[in-house]
Amino acid sequence: MKAAIFDAPQKMRVGEWDSPSAGTDEVVVRVKATGICAGDMYIYQGRNPYAHYPVIGGHEIAGYVHSTGEGVTGIQVGELVVVEPFIGCGKCYACRVGKPNCCINLEIIGIHRPGGFAEYVVAPARNIHKVPPGLSPAWASFAEPIAIAVQATRRGEVHAGDTVLILGAGPIGLALIEVARAKGAHVYVTDVVQDRLEFARTLGAEALPSDDELLDRVMEITSGEGMPCVIEAAGNARAMEATVDLVAHGGRIVIVGLLKKGQMIQIPGLDLTRKEMTIHGSRASTNCFPEALQLLAEGKIRYPKVATEFSMWDAPGVFEEMNAMPGKYHKGVLVI
């Protein structure tokens, strides 16, 4: 099959790769659209510690069922589906308590297994989700990042009438804005990039500059209480540390962003008891794809409107351009 292949850091080509076949309880999907994620850019840049070259990236995948293996039921050839890329072992403690997204032996399609930057991809049948009528493959490919936002808002117990501050207005921050608003929350967002804040406003969030006066602004807005829920999506140590000051007494903090392995953050120990805040990590998603797809089908997610579509086979040039000018596109989707 044809595929866009990462051969080494900043070396990508379109070439041939062995076509997958469906084993027991597996499904082969004919790819139509795959979103470009920060994790894919990390593979291109050589910053993803789990990627071993050559590798086919891409984990935000939508396409049509091409074939099914023995034991697969309820999935028909030709159906439009999305692929949930995180595969748990089913045996470790995290899997046993219903958190396969935290599996100690986790495998990710697009990193540990060949991903969606190709004509075909194979996945366990349990990782296949049918797309509701009316969604195109390109829009359906947003199910994965939207599911990340669903998971984070569940972790933060975001509900109607709540007030949420999101740190970071990148792709995941924008998804968080949409999902939190769909749940009926009032959303504030902050970022150091003005263009991102301007776009966040179009999604209905109130934008706050990320500067030395952010804490004062938050306290003014909340009459000195702090935000009931603060979600960090910047992947920045200073932002993670700032959540403790920004959150209200008795409030909730959710950390979605990623730091380099071994990088530490500091928080005031007294505030852990004085504020009795709840601090949650949030990794990818589990059991969130159905809700994400439903939000997309109901038109509650507008973010895909600003995506730029590229031909899958132009991927080497697209990655080169996005690496050189990281702020040029809000979101890229590779389509066949």
N, C-alpha and C positions, 0 to 999 in steps of 0.2 A: 504494500500500500504506500501511498504518498504521505509524507509527514514533514513537518517543520521541526528540525532536530537541533538541540543545543549540543555542540561538539566539545565546547570548552568555554570558559568565560569570554564573553563578547565575540563568540564565534558560533554563528547559527546558519543553517543551510536547509534547503528543501531537498529531500532525497527519498530513498526507498527504505522501508522498514517492514519486517515480517508482519503480515496481517494476523490479527488475533482470531482465535476460534473460541466458541462458547463451551466451557467445560460444564460439569454438573452444577446446577443451581447458578449458572452464569448467563449473562446477556451480552451480545455484541451490539453496539449502537453505531449507526452510520452518522457521523458527526455533521452537523449543519452550522453550529455557532459555538464558539468558546471564548469567554471573556479573558482579558489580560488582567492579572492580579499583581499586587506588589510582590507576592511570592515568586511569580514568574520572572519579574524583573530582577529579583535576587539571584535566581538561577543564571540569568543572562550576565549579571555583574560578577558572578562567582562568590556571592555572599550567602548562599543557602547551604548550611552545613550538612544537609541530608541528601543533597543531589550528587549523584555520581554520573559523570559524563561517559558516553553520550546518553542523552535523556530526552524524551518527549514531554514537554511541560503541558500546562493547561488543565485546570480542575473545575472551571465554571462551564460545564458542558451541557449542551442540548442537541438532540438529534433524534433520528427515527430508529426504532428497533429493527435490526438487520437479521438477527438469528437468536435463538434461545437454546440453552443446553438442557440436558436431561434433568427432570425434576422441577422445571420452571412452570408455574401455573399463573394464570391471571394476567399475563403479559403477552400481547399479540404483535407479530411482525407488522411493521408499518406504523405503529403508534408513536406519537411524538412524546418524548420523555426527557427528563433531566437526570443527571448522574450525581449522586451524593458521593464525594470523593474519599471520605474518611472510612477506613476499614479496620475495625477492631478485631482482636483475636478471639473474643468471646469467652476467654478463660480467666483472664487476670482480674484482680479486685475491681478495677474501674469498670470493666465490662460486666462483671457480675452484679454490680449495683446500678446498672443502667447508664453508665457514662462511657460508651465506647469511644467518644471523641477524646478521652483522656487515656486511652489504652496504652499500657506500657510497651506493647509490641505494635503500635499503630503503623499502618501503611497508608500512604496517601497517593491516590491516582494523580499523576502529573508530577510526582517526585520519586516515590519508591517504585511505582508502576507506570508504564507508558500512559500519557495523558491525552487530552483532547485536541492538541495541535496536530491532528492527523485525520485521515479519512474514516478510521474506525477506532473504537475503544471498547474494552471489555470490562465488565464490572459484575460483582455479585448481584443476583436478582433483588436482594433486600435493599440494595442501594439505588434501585431504579424507581423513579417516581413519574407517574403519568401527568402530562401537562393539561390543564383545563382548556376547554374550547376557547378560541379567540386569541390565544397568545402565539406570537411568532416564535421561531427558534431563538432569534436574537434577544427578544424580551425574556423568554423562558430561561436563558442562560444566566440571568440575574438572580435566579432562585438561590444560588449558593451564597453570594454576599448578603442577600436579604435574610437568609436563614441565620447568618452570623449575628445580624442585628436582632432577630427574633430571640435568639439564645441570650444575648446580652440584656435585653429588656426583661426577659423572664428572670434572669439572675438578679436584676435590680428591682424586681417586683414593680415595674412601671405600670401605672393604671390610669384610668380616666380621671382628669382633674389634677393629676400629679404635675410637678414642675421638675424638669430635667435639664442639667447642664452637660453638654457634650464637648469634650476637649478634643479638637481635631476635626476638620471638615474635608478630609480626604475621602476616598471611595467608601470606606466603611463608616466614617462619620456621617456621610450623606445618607447612607442606608439607615443608620440609626435615627436620623432626623425623621425620615419617612415612617419608620415602624413605630417610633414613640408617638408621633402625631396620630398615626392610625389607631393607636390605643387610647387616644383622647388626652394625651399629655400636652402641656405647654412647654415648648422646647427653646432653650438658649444654646448657642454654639459659639465657640471661640477658636481662632486659628491665627497664625502669624501671616498667612497669605491672604491679602485683601480680595483677590479674585475669587477665592474659595468662599469667603464670607458673603460676597455679593451673590454668588449662586445659591448659597444656603438660604439666603433671604427669599429667593424665588420658591423654595420648597416650604416656606412658612415658618422658618426658625427666626428668632431674634438674634442678631449677630453682635458679639462683643469682641473688641480687639484684644488680642493676647499680649498684654504689656504689663508693666509694673503696677498699673492701676486696676487690673482685673479684679483682685480681691475686694477692693473698695467698691467697685461697681456692683459686684454680686451682693455685698452686704447692704448697699443702698437699695437694690431691687427687692431684697428679701427682708427688709426692716431689721437687719442685723442678725438674722437667723442662719443664713447659709442655705445652700440648695438641698432639697430633700434627697435628690439622687444626682450623683455625678458619675458620668461614664467617660473613661479615658480611652481615646482611640487615636492618639497621636504617636504612640510608640516612642515616647520621650520620657526619660527619667525625671526631669524637672516637672513635667506635667503630672506624672504619677505622684510625686511628692506633694504637689500643690492640691491634690484632691482632698487631703486631710483638712486643710484650712478652708476649702471651698464648701465642704459638705456641712449640713446642719447637724446639730446634736441629735442623735438617734437616727441619722440618715444612712443612706446606702451608697457605697462606692463600688463600681464595676470596672475592672481593668481588662481591656480588650487588646491594647497595643502590646507589641513584642519588643523586648530588649535583647541585646547580645547575651549569650550564655555566660553566666558569671557576673554580669553587671549588677551592682547593688543599688538600692535606693534607701534613703533615710526618712523616717517619719517620727514625729515626737511621741515617745512611748506613753506619756501621760494622757494624750488625747484618745488612746485606745480605750481607756476606761472612762475618762472624763466625758467623752462624747458618746461612748457606747455605740460607735458606728459599726456597720456591717461592711466588710470588705470582701468582695467576690472576685475571683478570676473568672474569665469567660473564654473558652477555647472553641473555636469553630462552632459546631452545633450538633445537637442530637434531638431527633424527633421534631425538627423545626421546618423541614422542607414542605410538608403539606400546608402549614400556615403561610409560609413565604409565597408559595404558588397561588394560594387563595387571595392574598393581598395584591399580587400582581394581576390576577384575573379580575378582581373587583375594581381595578383602576386606582387603587389607593397609593400606588408607587409610581411616581413620575420620573424618577431618576434615569431610567433607561432612555428617556427622550434625548438626553444630551450625549449619549454614547456615540462614538465615531466607529463606523464599520469599515473594516479593511478585508481584502481577500486573504484567506489563510496562507496562500502561497506567496504573499508579499511580506510574510512575517519577519524575515531577517532585516529588511529595511525598516519595518515598523518599529522593531525593538531597538534598532540603532538610533532612530529618530527620538523615540521616547526616552531613551537613556541620555541622549544629548540635551533634550529639552523636556525635562520631567513635568513641567506645568502646562505643556501645550494642549493636552487633551484631558478632559475630566475622566474619561473612561474609554478604553478601546475594546472592541469585540472583533475577533477573527471569524469570518464566515466562509462557508463553501457553498 
